[in-house]
């Protein structure tokens, strides 16, 4: 009888030990998860702080330095480290804080609100569309945004949209709005998202255009020469004219504009902080005019 009692007691001890072990493991894992969550939140907050600081540094440089590329071949006496790294064609450069930055000159993109037929047609044809298909898409894009219901020769107004109760009939608030345009495909929409903007004012500057748009405008071989010199930061207005055969006119001007988009990314541990904003710089603003006008801001 005594041995049976000892056996029962041993089993009880083992059960209690097992339960306590499981509980301890659970509490340990819970504590690890809480620490991981706290660390993730801390990293996220630090990333946002780093991005805010990087944004201020880049904006200060844009206000105080000339918006031009700097290489070992240029005679530039600027002490700005950011100027030595930056570019205006959406290529990543990394600040000492670890924040990755991309700046895209809006004048290097096609105007989504006021489509330049010749330029947008070259882009569409480079994507494999025939001349007539490109004309149809361009007219449909124009009809989508004009304020009337008069169909262009190859376009589409309300009567051609059987599944929609209305069409935009006004300037699009976002490029993604083009997905509703008649015969639009996901592939074409991606091309428009990459190569058009709602925020371009004034002349077109192909020196800062994306590779796809450059390929369409001057051919792949010529575009590769431009991209090579641009990457080396040796591309000048004169060299761009020599390489491409393009020349400045009332619609095309080879100078970086004050309308820019900037994307900032900071990765810390498992956290990724990101901000994308588009803005208009006014370095000579007076009185009550703001020196910077934020046109779009997305975290």
C-alpha positions as CSV (number, residue, x, y, z in Angstrom):
1,X,0.0,0.0,0.0
2,X,2.9,2.3,0.9
3,X,4.6,1.7,-2.4
4,X,1.3,2.4,-4.3
5,X,1.0,5.8,-2.5
6,X,4.6,6.6,-3.4
7,X,4.0,5.7,-7.0
8,X,0.9,7.9,-7.1
9,X,2.8,10.8,-5.5
10,X,5.6,10.3,-8.1
11,X,3.2,10.5,-11.0
12,X,1.6,13.6,-9.5
13,X,5.0,15.2,-9.1
14,X,5.9,14.3,-12.7
15,X,2.5,15.7,-14.0
16,X,2.9,19.0,-12.0
17,X,6.5,19.3,-13.3
18,X,5.3,18.7,-16.9
19,X,2.6,21.3,-16.5
20,X,5.0,23.8,-15.0
21,X,7.5,23.1,-17.8
22,X,4.8,23.7,-20.5
23,X,3.7,26.9,-18.7
24,X,7.3,28.1,-18.4
25,X,7.9,27.5,-22.1
26,X,4.6,29.3,-23.0
27,X,5.5,32.3,-20.9
28,X,9.1,32.3,-22.3
29,X,7.8,32.2,-25.9
30,X,5.2,34.9,-25.1
31,X,7.9,37.1,-23.6
32,X,10.1,36.6,-26.7
33,X,7.1,37.5,-29.0
34,X,6.4,40.6,-26.9
35,X,10.1,41.6,-27.1
36,X,10.1,41.0,-30.9
37,X,7.0,43.2,-31.3
38,X,8.5,45.9,-29.1
39,X,11.7,45.8,-31.1
40,X,9.7,45.9,-34.4
41,X,7.8,49.0,-33.2
42,X,11.0,50.6,-32.0
43,X,12.7,49.9,-35.4
44,X,9.7,51.3,-37.2
45,X,9.7,54.5,-35.1
46,X,13.5,54.9,-35.6
47,X,13.0,54.3,-39.4
48,X,10.4,57.1,-39.5
49,X,12.7,59.4,-37.6
50,X,15.6,58.6,-40.0
51,X,13.3,59.3,-43.0
52,X,12.2,62.6,-41.5
53,X,15.8,63.6,-41.0
54,X,16.8,62.5,-44.5
55,X,13.9,64.4,-46.0
56,X,15.0,67.6,-44.3
57,X,18.6,67.1,-45.4
58,X,17.7,66.5,-49.0
59,X,15.3,69.4,-49.2
60,X,17.9,71.7,-47.7
61,X,20.4,70.6,-50.3
62,X,17.8,71.2,-53.1
63,X,17.2,74.7,-51.8
64,X,20.9,75.6,-51.5
65,X,22.6,73.7,-54.3
66,X,22.3,73.7,-58.1
67,X,20.3,70.8,-59.3
68,X,23.0,69.2,-61.5
69,X,25.0,66.0,-61.5
70,X,28.4,66.1,-59.9
71,X,31.3,63.8,-60.9
72,X,35.0,63.7,-60.6
73,X,35.2,65.3,-64.1
74,X,33.2,68.4,-63.1
75,X,34.7,71.4,-61.5
76,X,32.3,71.7,-58.6
77,X,33.4,73.3,-55.4
78,X,30.3,72.3,-53.4
79,X,30.9,70.7,-50.0
80,X,27.4,69.0,-50.0
81,X,27.7,65.2,-49.7
82,X,24.2,64.8,-50.9
83,X,24.9,66.7,-54.1
84,X,27.8,64.4,-54.8
85,X,25.4,61.4,-54.6
86,X,22.1,62.6,-56.0
87,X,20.5,62.2,-59.4
88,X,17.1,63.2,-60.8
89,X,16.2,60.1,-62.8
90,X,14.9,57.8,-60.0
91,X,18.1,56.0,-59.3
92,X,18.8,55.0,-55.7
93,X,21.5,56.7,-53.7
94,X,22.1,56.0,-50.0
95,X,22.7,58.6,-47.3
96,X,25.1,58.0,-44.4
97,X,22.1,57.4,-42.1
98,X,21.3,54.3,-44.2
99,X,18.2,55.9,-45.8
100,X,17.8,55.1,-49.5
101,X,16.6,58.0,-51.6
102,X,15.2,58.3,-55.2
103,X,14.4,61.6,-56.8
104,X,12.5,61.8,-60.1
105,X,12.3,65.1,-62.0
106,X,8.7,65.4,-63.1
107,X,9.7,67.1,-66.3
108,X,11.3,63.8,-67.4
109,X,7.9,62.2,-67.5
110,X,5.0,62.6,-69.9
111,X,2.1,64.9,-68.9
112,X,-0.9,62.7,-68.0
113,X,-3.3,65.6,-68.1
114,X,-2.2,67.1,-71.4
115,X,-1.0,64.2,-73.4
116,X,1.7,64.9,-76.0
117,X,0.4,62.7,-78.8
118,X,3.7,62.2,-80.7
119,X,5.6,61.3,-77.5
120,X,2.9,59.0,-76.0
121,X,2.5,57.3,-79.3
122,X,6.2,56.4,-79.5
123,X,5.9,55.0,-76.0
124,X,2.8,52.9,-76.9
125,X,4.3,51.6,-80.1
126,X,7.5,50.7,-78.3
127,X,5.3,48.4,-76.2
128,X,4.2,46.6,-79.3
129,X,1.0,48.5,-80.2
130,X,0.4,49.2,-83.9
131,X,0.0,52.8,-85.0
132,X,-3.8,52.4,-85.2
133,X,-4.0,50.8,-81.7
134,X,-1.8,53.6,-80.3
135,X,-4.1,56.2,-81.8
136,X,-7.2,54.5,-80.4
137,X,-5.7,54.4,-76.9
138,X,-4.6,58.0,-77.0
139,X,-8.0,59.2,-78.2
140,X,-9.6,57.1,-75.4
141,X,-7.3,58.6,-72.8
142,X,-8.2,62.1,-74.1
143,X,-11.9,61.4,-74.1
144,X,-11.7,60.0,-70.6
145,X,-10.4,63.4,-69.3
146,X,-12.2,66.0,-71.5
147,X,-15.3,67.6,-70.2
148,X,-17.6,66.9,-73.2
149,X,-19.3,63.8,-74.5
150,X,-18.1,64.2,-78.1
151,X,-16.2,61.1,-79.2
152,X,-12.9,61.5,-80.9
153,X,-12.3,59.7,-84.2
154,X,-10.7,56.7,-82.4
155,X,-11.8,57.4,-78.9
156,X,-14.5,56.3,-76.5
157,X,-17.1,58.4,-74.6
158,X,-19.8,57.3,-72.2
159,X,-21.9,55.4,-74.8
160,X,-18.9,53.1,-75.5
161,X,-18.6,52.0,-71.8
162,X,-21.3,49.5,-71.3
163,X,-20.4,48.5,-67.7
164,X,-19.8,52.0,-66.2
165,X,-22.5,54.4,-65.1
166,X,-20.2,57.3,-65.9
167,X,-16.7,58.3,-67.0
168,X,-14.3,60.7,-65.6
169,X,-14.8,63.7,-67.9
170,X,-12.1,65.6,-66.0
171,X,-8.5,65.4,-65.1
172,X,-7.6,62.2,-63.4
173,X,-6.8,62.5,-59.7
174,X,-4.4,59.6,-59.9
175,X,-2.7,57.8,-62.8
176,X,-4.3,54.5,-61.6
177,X,-7.6,56.0,-62.7
178,X,-6.6,55.1,-66.3
179,X,-7.3,51.4,-65.5
180,X,-11.0,52.2,-66.3
181,X,-10.2,53.5,-69.8
182,X,-11.6,51.4,-72.6
183,X,-9.2,48.6,-73.8
184,X,-6.6,49.4,-71.1
185,X,-4.5,46.4,-70.1
186,X,-2.5,45.9,-66.9
187,X,0.7,46.0,-68.9
188,X,-0.2,49.4,-70.5
189,X,-1.3,50.8,-67.2
190,X,2.1,49.8,-65.6
191,X,3.8,51.7,-68.5
192,X,1.7,54.8,-67.9
193,X,2.3,54.6,-64.1
194,X,6.1,54.5,-64.7
195,X,6.3,57.1,-67.5
196,X,3.6,59.7,-66.9
197,X,2.8,62.3,-64.2
198,X,0.0,64.6,-63.1
199,X,2.6,67.1,-61.7
200,X,4.6,68.2,-64.7
201,X,4.6,71.9,-65.4
202,X,6.3,73.4,-68.5
203,X,8.8,71.8,-70.8
204,X,9.7,68.1,-71.2
205,X,13.2,67.1,-70.2
206,X,14.2,63.7,-71.7
207,X,17.6,63.8,-69.9
208,X,15.8,62.7,-66.8
209,X,13.4,60.2,-68.4
210,X,13.1,56.5,-67.3
211,X,14.8,54.0,-69.5
212,X,11.7,52.7,-71.1
213,X,10.7,56.2,-72.3
214,X,14.2,56.9,-73.5
215,X,14.2,53.6,-75.5
216,X,10.9,54.7,-77.1
217,X,12.1,58.2,-78.0
218,X,15.6,57.6,-79.3
219,X,16.0,53.8,-79.7
220,X,17.6,51.3,-77.4
221,X,21.2,51.6,-78.6
222,X,21.2,55.4,-78.2
223,X,19.4,55.2,-74.9
224,X,22.1,52.8,-73.5
225,X,24.7,55.4,-74.3
226,X,22.7,58.1,-72.5
227,X,22.1,55.8,-69.5
228,X,25.8,54.9,-69.3
229,X,26.9,58.6,-69.2
230,X,24.1,59.4,-66.9
231,X,25.1,56.7,-64.5
232,X,28.7,58.0,-64.6
233,X,27.4,61.5,-64.0
234,X,29.2,62.8,-67.1
235,X,26.0,63.5,-69.1
236,X,25.7,67.2,-70.0
237,X,23.2,69.0,-72.1
238,X,25.7,69.3,-74.9
239,X,26.6,65.5,-74.7
240,X,22.9,64.6,-74.6
241,X,22.3,66.6,-77.8
242,X,25.3,65.0,-79.5
243,X,24.2,61.5,-78.6
244,X,20.5,61.7,-79.3
245,X,20.3,64.3,-82.0
246,X,17.5,66.0,-80.0
247,X,17.6,69.7,-79.5
248,X,15.9,72.2,-77.2
249,X,12.8,74.0,-78.4
250,X,9.7,75.6,-76.9
251,X,8.4,72.2,-75.8
252,X,11.7,70.5,-74.8
253,X,14.3,72.0,-72.4
254,X,17.2,70.1,-70.9
255,X,17.2,71.4,-67.3
256,X,15.9,69.8,-64.1
257,X,12.6,71.4,-63.0
258,X,11.4,72.4,-59.5
259,X,8.7,69.8,-59.7
260,X,10.2,66.6,-58.1
261,X,9.1,63.4,-56.5
262,X,11.2,61.8,-53.8
263,X,11.0,58.3,-52.3
264,X,12.8,57.5,-49.0
265,X,13.2,54.0,-47.6
266,X,14.9,53.0,-44.4
267,X,15.2,49.3,-43.4
268,X,16.1,48.5,-39.8
269,X,16.0,44.9,-38.7
270,X,12.7,43.4,-39.9
271,X,11.1,46.9,-40.2
272,X,10.7,48.9,-43.4
273,X,9.7,52.6,-43.3
274,X,8.8,54.3,-46.5
275,X,7.7,57.7,-47.7
276,X,6.9,59.1,-51.1
277,X,6.2,62.7,-51.7
278,X,5.9,65.0,-54.7
279,X,6.5,68.7,-54.3
280,X,7.1,72.0,-56.0
281,X,10.2,74.0,-54.9
282,X,10.0,77.8,-54.7
283,X,13.5,78.8,-53.7
284,X,12.7,82.5,-54.3
285,X,9.3,82.6,-52.6
286,X,8.4,85.9,-51.1
287,X,6.2,87.1,-48.2
288,X,3.4,84.6,-47.5
289,X,4.3,82.2,-50.3
290,X,5.6,78.8,-49.0
291,X,9.0,77.8,-50.2
292,X,7.8,74.3,-50.8
293,X,4.3,73.1,-51.9
294,X,3.6,69.4,-51.1
295,X,1.5,68.0,-54.0
296,X,1.4,64.4,-52.8
297,X,2.5,62.7,-49.6
298,X,2.3,58.9,-48.9
299,X,3.8,57.0,-46.1
